[in-house]
Amino acid sequence: MQFDFSEDHSSVRDLAQQIFATRTDTTVLQAIERDGGFDAELWKTLSESDLLGIAVPESAGGAGMGMLGLVALLEQQGRRVAATPVWSTVATAALPLAEFGSDGQRQTWLPGLLDGTRIVTGAFEVGDGSDITVRAEASGDGWSLTGTLASVPAAEQAAAMLVPVRRPDGKRAVVIVRTDADGVTRTAVDVTSHEAHAAVELSGVAVPAGDVLPADGADVIAWTLRRARIALAALAVGVCSEALARTAQYVSERRQFGRPLSTNQAVSVRAADAHLDTEAIRLTTLRAAWLLDQGREDEAEAAALVAKWWASRGGLRVVHATQHLHGGIGGDVDFPIHRYFLHGRQIAFTLGSAAAIGAALGDALEVGAAIGSPA
């Protein structure tokens, strides 16, 4: 593949850059965080610009520009650390609904999601599905759900959530939970990045058969997690790139002992290491997204894990380095670089830390079997 955007994807990037550039004022960002961490004005602008459907197939009402289109959009969001749940609504709701939803489910939820009038999010913080916390018991022609979801992006703003559940026979399913249903309790939680998240308690929530995705739950979860991991890695590309750019400017202008900080070898070497980590995230993310757009799901499984591993391990190194290279001012919570540090950490531990992702990658590559096999 060519590790660069096509003309169409570059146009998406440029449009997204213009939109997100209007939301860079630290005072505005702080006010949004205090008000729940959801930028409603920005969400409206993104929907009016038709960017929320950029990755959704044309047959489902989107622009059909695939994962590379979503990567182009999310990188620009990461550069501005904007408080908007694009990654969760697109990667863990719009895309699985378009791929696995029934005609009725798509007609019910996708139009409002794409035009910005209704938010649908996903609760896929479940690893490979072995730690699913929501139980489904048969009830009439549908299910009754009980369980707790510790942290769901934009759950308080959402009209519905896609939730993986475990059935009595041990099999998994993915269901649409309407947030106004009886038995749904949402409580705001403050996450590292201060974006809108909520804990969700489900107490005997009735889900009719028509709100169960008509596909094997394990397949839906695996398919969705690939895209969610790539989406998070795309955000990390933007966060790390902009944090590094701001740091380069700072150390070039900040003088100590009569010369710029950037002339100190320790500073330049650490910044160079951060640049290499950022490029590793970018290249692995583009490759994983390209594989999915080519329909190469099997290859994309490992590629998505690699991209997320770099976003977790390399991304953490970058945001630590850029904050440290700002010296004492880097620890000021009101200084812009601190916000990049927080968002980098949020991405690093969402859907698995580097250690957890590394273990999943080992399973995907069957490393254990290879090591244990006789010579």
Disulfide bonds with the S-S distance in Angstrom:
none
